[in-house]
Amino acid sequence: SKVCLTELLALCSKVSEFRALHTEIVACSVDSYYSHQAWYRELQSTGKYAIPELPLLSDPTHAISKSYGCYLPELGHSLRAHYIIDTRGILRHVTINDLAVGRNIKEIIRLIQAFQYTD
């Protein structure tokens, strides 16, 4: 979707800031690996976008989205969500948004900085 593309491009534009915070970004979608590949080819064919420099997990069985509580079984897909997990594997923050609402990348960076500062 347009929101997905906007969010991935925003994340990609901030990769160096995340890396400076020793933070890895992993994106996940309920779409299949083959859907991701087709989407990447479509992005490249427009000439406007480079392939995002982020790992993009495929969750066609919805196991990941169900485990993280963002799956909507009645619609067959997940809500927009992000999770901040620290170096000890502790979930520190969760935001789950309606499908029409994108995530605020600057706010995610601010939260990571705040957690790192207080640790």
ZILINRA-V288604 format. One record per pair of residues at least 4 apart in sequence whose C-alpha atoms are under 6 Angstrom apart, sorted by the first residue. I is the first residue (numbers start at 1). GAP is how many residues later the second one is. Records with the same first field share a line. If there is no record, write none. Layout:
# ZILINRA-V288604
I=GAP + GAP
This chain:
# ZILINRA-V288604
18=5
19=4
26=29
27=29
28=28 + 29 + 30
29=29 + 30
30=28 + 29 + 30
31=4 + 27 + 29
32=26 + 28
33=25
43=6
44=5
62=4
65=5 + 6
66=5
70=8 + 9
71=6 + 7
72=4 + 5 + 6
79=19 + 20
80=16 + 17 + 19
81=14 + 15 + 16
82=12 + 13
83=10 + 11
84=7 + 8 + 9
85=4 + 5 + 6 + 7
86=4
97=4
113=4
